[in-house]
């Protein structure tokens, strides 16, 4: 995609020009053909029933985070520092791949040691297509987003699928 301001060549679908910072959102977007494509491109994260994201602290023991996740039936939690800034995300996958194993003391291991730092955070006005793209590229099953009043919500790939499933064409 060529930036109309500086004529710099950008990756197709980029929101901002990598050279001059110009807004590229909405330029030369393909038009949806099916109801399913239209739903992906027009529905926003705010349209999905998402729950408020749960949080733990970076210094909390992994055992406590796991207990909290099980108690709340959550598959992941955000990791917030003492200023409430999001510094990471801890998912079931992080626990399984980085903490589980013989000889691992989950009481002595801190969340900061196994969390995924600097998670992608979207906005409630972002489309479902953007969320799916970020999830696919990053290999995420969950992605936090901030709604209009500043509350951080968590949406899963399962939430997205349930929302778009009625629009998938059946042949």
C-alpha positions in Angstrom: 0.0 0.0 0.0 1.4 3.4 -1.0 1.1 6.2 1.5 -0.8 9.1 -0.1 1.2 11.6 1.9 4.9 10.5 1.6 4.5 7.9 -1.2 6.3 5.3 1.1 5.5 1.7 0.4 3.8 0.0 3.4 2.5 -3.5 4.1 -1.0 -4.0 2.8 -3.5 -3.4 5.6 -1.2 -1.2 7.7 -3.1 1.3 9.8 -0.2 3.9 10.0 2.5 4.7 7.5 5.9 3.3 8.7 7.7 6.3 7.1 5.7 9.4 8.0 3.1 8.2 10.5 0.1 9.2 8.3 -3.2 7.4 9.0 -3.7 4.7 6.4 -6.8 3.1 8.1 -9.5 2.5 5.6 -7.4 3.0 2.4 -8.0 0.4 -0.3 -9.7 -2.1 1.9 -11.3 -5.1 0.1 -15.0 -5.0 0.2 -16.9 -7.9 1.9 -18.7 -10.2 -0.5 -20.6 -12.5 2.0 -22.5 -11.8 5.2 -19.7 -13.6 7.0 -17.0 -11.3 5.5 -19.2 -8.3 6.3 -19.6 -9.4 9.9 -15.8 -9.8 10.3 -15.1 -6.4 8.8 -18.0 -4.4 10.4 -18.6 -5.9 13.9 -16.4 -4.5 16.7 -15.0 -6.1 19.8 -17.6 -4.1 21.8 -20.3 -6.3 20.1 -18.9 -9.5 21.6 -19.9 -10.5 25.1 -16.6 -10.3 26.9 -15.8 -10.5 30.6 -13.7 -8.1 32.6 -10.1 -9.2 32.6 -8.8 -10.7 35.9 -5.4 -9.5 37.2 -2.5 -10.6 39.3 0.8 -9.0 40.2 4.2 -9.8 38.7 5.6 -10.9 42.1 2.7 -13.2 42.9 3.6 -16.9 43.1 2.6 -18.9 40.0 0.7 -21.2 42.4 -1.5 -18.3 43.5 -2.2 -17.2 39.9 -3.2 -20.8 39.0 -5.5 -21.0 42.0 -7.1 -17.7 41.1 -7.6 -18.8 37.5 -9.2 -22.1 38.5 -11.4 -20.3 41.1 -12.6 -17.8 38.5 -12.8 -20.3 35.6 -10.4 -18.1 33.7 -7.9 -19.3 31.0 -5.7 -16.3 31.5 -5.1 -13.3 33.6 -3.5 -9.9 33.0 -0.4 -9.0 35.0 -0.4 -5.5 36.4 2.3 -3.6 38.3 1.6 -1.5 41.4 0.6 1.4 39.2 -2.1 -0.8 37.6 -0.2 -0.7 34.3 -0.5 -3.9 32.2 2.9 -5.5 32.0 2.1 -9.0 30.9 -0.4 -11.8 30.4 -0.3 -15.2 32.0 -2.2 -18.0 30.2 -2.7 -21.7 30.7 -0.3 -22.3 27.9 2.4 -20.2 29.7 1.9 -22.4 32.8 2.1 -25.6 30.9 5.1 -24.7 28.7 7.1 -22.7 31.2 6.2 -23.8 34.7 4.9 -27.4 34.7 7.4 -30.2 35.2 9.1 -32.3 37.8 11.0 -30.4 40.5 9.3 -27.1 39.7 8.1 -25.2 42.8 5.1 -23.1 41.8 5.1 -21.4 45.2 8.7 -20.2 44.7 8.3 -19.2 41.0 7.0 -15.6 40.4 4.4 -14.8 37.7 7.0 -12.4 36.1 9.2 -15.4 35.4 6.7 -17.1 33.1 4.3 -14.5 31.9 4.2 -13.2 28.3 5.4 -9.6 28.6 3.9 -6.6 26.8 0.7 -8.1 25.5 -1.2 -6.8 22.5 -4.1 -4.7 23.7 -6.9 -3.7 21.4 -9.7 -1.1 21.6 -13.4 -1.8 21.7 -13.8 -0.1 18.3 -11.4 -2.5 16.7 -13.1 -5.0 14.3 -13.4 -8.7 14.8 -11.1 -9.0 11.7 -8.4 -7.1 13.4 -8.7 -9.2 16.6 -8.5 -12.4 14.5 -5.5 -11.1 12.6 -3.6 -10.2 15.8 -4.5 -13.5 17.4 -3.4 -15.5 14.3 -0.1 -13.6 13.8 0.8 -13.7 17.5 -0.5 -17.2 18.2 -2.8 -15.9 20.9 -6.0 -17.6 22.1 -7.0 -14.5 24.2 -6.6 -10.8 23.6 -7.4 -7.9 26.0 -9.2 -4.8 24.9 -10.1 -1.6 26.5 -13.8 -0.5 26.3 -15.1 3.1 26.1 -14.9 3.7 29.9 -11.4 2.3 30.3 -12.3 -1.1 31.6 -10.0 -3.9 30.3 -12.0 -6.8 29.0 -10.7 -10.2 27.7 -11.9 -11.9 24.5 -11.1 -15.4 23.6 -11.0 -17.1 20.2 -13.9 -19.1 21.4 -15.9 -15.9 22.1 -15.1 -14.6 18.6 -16.1 -17.9 17.0 -19.4 -18.0 18.9 -20.1 -14.5 17.7 -19.4 -15.1 14.0 -20.7 -18.7 13.7 -24.2 -17.8 12.7 -22.7 -15.9 9.7 -20.6 -18.7 8.3 -22.1 -19.9 5.1 -23.5 -23.5 5.1 -23.3 -25.4 1.9 
